[in-house]
Amino acid sequence: MAVFSVFKKYNTTFWASNVIELFERWAWYGFYMAFALYLVNSKDTGALGLSQAEKSAIMGTGSMLLYFLPVITGAIADKLGYKRILYLSFALYITGFYMIKSFDTFGLMFFAFVWTCVGGAFFKPIISAMISKNTTDETSSIGFGIFYMMVNIGGFIGPFFAGVFMQKSWDWVFYMSMATIAFNYIITLIFFREPKVEGDQVSIGKNIAQAFKNIWITLKNWKYVLFLLIMVLFWAAFNQLYYSFPVFIEQWVDTATLYRGVESVWPWLAHTIGTAEGTITTVTLTSMDSFFIIVFQIAISALVMRFNPLAAMMGGILVLSGGLGIMFSAQSGWLILLGILVFGIGEMSSSPKFTEYVGRIAPADKKALYMGTSFLPYAGGHALAGWLSGDLYEKTSDKIYLLQQEVARRNLSIPEISESFSKNDFFNEAAAKMVMTKQELTNFIWTEYQPSKIWYIYSGVAVLAVVLLWLYNRFIIKN
């Protein structure tokens, strides 16, 4: 009953901020979970047909800026007002989604995604700040719990609907994201109240300069810097959920058995989320990570609360590495689903503890400064994740690249991939020349070239983070 009494103490702006966060996450993850596929899938499916390296350059650079720029955008919002910056963010988002839908070359797509990520960078620091400003010591714990629940609900609903819409057209995915963000204009206009400005009124330039000065103050602590660098490895491994995993499922995994399993229990759901070919879409499958978090986060948090944050992080990252191993080593849809569950358990055990640990090690008079720099590993992790999912992934696990090697080895005469000859055209022609069905050719490449070995790299990066954290704990901070 005490919990429900706390709910009455939240004001309208608190609830409005949470709803805005839910719809923003819906819009963002609705397209972001599908973005890697949109960039690299064959052009005749409505996608762009880019290379893995081009995909990694676009996603790695934009996502890195998304997590680095809030140090600047937060300072601007403090000066100009949160409501104005929210309106600006929504405008950048909507125009960005429209450009992503409309552009079809690497250069223009790079620009469009960076533009969209700048919109996200303006948005990102505002809502968490509003949750903090509209809660008290008594209500903050449950308040932030509600906030993170909204994040994951949006992170599940967005990809879930994207998986349905992309069967009609890729355009529908981006229209969904634009419409969802547009709805936030209404919520912000009617229910969002500007917080009172605190502290001295200084110029935007001085605000930004102070933000960088704060970063420098915290980064003079070399032990803290070392910890942040180690966590870059964790986030690089984690981000393969967005960068490489959707491509891996699309190219190698048979989700028909999953479809039949769902259909036997709930036919309507299977027909809603499934394809005409009787499979589960990649984006719908990857959205299960957020679904598992919604269902199990409280139980996992209760389980790991007895451990100190660093120990919980190490255990969680180790579990996450096991999930990556399953996710990138099998062709079975059921095993992939199990891998996502294991990955999610590792994420739930480690990710919240990262923030808790930073809060614990920060000096009492510098907690805000330390929390402000804790986003830096996210930025570095996206940059490294982009590199790992580019040329390295392509030459290890990309089906078309590996097929090109086999075609060259057999000296088969097949046109090169071009504007008029898509990746699907190349694959179909190769299957015909090699007298195989599409599935037989996929299985042949899987067996001959073993693309699943990419899991050694991704899981290895996560395990390396665990080893370095143990060494950090044992020899640097001495437990």
PyMOL commands that set and color helices and strands:
alter all, ss='L'
color gray80, all
select helices_A, chain A and resi 2-7+12-40+43-45+52-68+70-80+82-102+106-133+140-165+170-191+204-219+222-238+240-243+245-252+256-265+267-273+282-286+288-304+309-327+333-361+364-373+376-388+391-397+399-410+423-433+438-449+451-476
alter helices_A, ss='H'
color red, helices_A
deselect
rebuild
show_as cartoon
